[in-house]
């Protein structure tokens, strides 16, 4: 695309999508931007060349080549070039699932990170541009996916100690999670799950809580109910048959657990 241009897609029929590309563009000579109250959409900026200064709150950050900047919507900020050329690409985005997703990813404030290799992020950016320029009918939908990929790509550039800790914990849980997912219809003692990972019952429960924010029993219940929902939608099995398949020998108890989890009875869900 030509520099110093921007594309601002608008299609009211896409308003309910989880992620929406609201603008995309770039400039070789980024100017001085001051937004005391922030911008109406979230933004990610990418510095291709040159240097710039970012100010927010009491902080001043110098950005150089291959630096990404995340600017949450409605968050005050200011940025400007150090001298001469400051080549910047940018996207603006929002969507029905955007705020909650950013919160879960820990992207609640302004963030900057310099990428060792930004090739993947640049590839996603270029795909968004190509979609907007050449896919009139489906660009909004394809860019919804690409915006999500771009957000995840940005988040992957950060590796915190908390990320490392959670990764280690999840690695220890893999044998237990795999067994639950493959044997949810059977009786599964927590002590057996712990033995698969070579840890104590208490340690397994702590790992589930810290990594997944639930107990092993709650995870098993969720897996069973998820499968029950699928069978209610896609099969002609009776509720009693589904109950047994999903590990509940008592259909009445299954119905009680299902309603507590889903909010309606199995029969009402099927209808």
Beta strands, then each sheet from edge to edge (+ up, - down):
strand 1: 5-7
strand 2: 20-27
strand 3: 33-35
strand 4: 42-56
strand 5: 59-63
strand 6: 67-71
strand 7: 77-94
strand 8: 111-114
sheet 1: 1+ 2- 7+ 3-
sheet 2: 1+ 2- 7+ 4- 5+
sheet 3: 1+ 2- 7+ 4- 6+ 8-
end
